[in-house]
Amino acid sequence: MRDVVVTALGERTADEALSAGAPPREVWLALCAAMDVPRERWYGAGRPEPKRA
């Protein structure tokens, strides 16, 4: 949260982005992408992608 600077979050850490009002979901997905987490695990191991409203 405080150590990794994420380009997609405006060169901020996740902590800084959340403090600035960025939506938590946006921060989480940007952090997953930056940390090379496999896309199928972004929503939790073995859990389906959430439904779109």
N, C-alpha and C positions, 0 to 999 in steps of 0.2 A: 504494500500500500504506500509506503514512503520511500522505497529504494529504487523502483523502476520508473524511469521517465518514459512516457508513452507518446509517440508522435501524434497518434490519432486523437489524443486528448489535449492537443495544443502544447506539446512539449512540457506537460505537467505530470506529476505522479497521480495515482488514483486518489490518494488522500487529498491532494490539492484540487483535483477536478471535482470531487464530491463537495468539498468546502466551498467551491465557487458555484455550486448549484447544478452541476451536470447530473442528469438522470442516472441513478445507480445501475440500471440495466445497460445503458450505453457504456458506462465505465467498466462494468464487468466484461462485456463482450470485447471491448478494446484491449483490456488487460489479457484476456484469453488469447486473442490474436497475437499480441506482442510477445507473449510467453510461449508461443508455438504449441498451445494446447490443442490436441486434435478436435476438429469441429464437432464431432459426434459426442464429445464430453463437455461442451460448453454449457449444457443445461443439466449436467449431472450424469453420472455413470449409469447407463442403461435406461435413462429416461427419455421419452420422446420429446421432440421439439414442441414448445407450447403452441397452441392454436392462435392464429391471428384473428383479431377482432374486426 
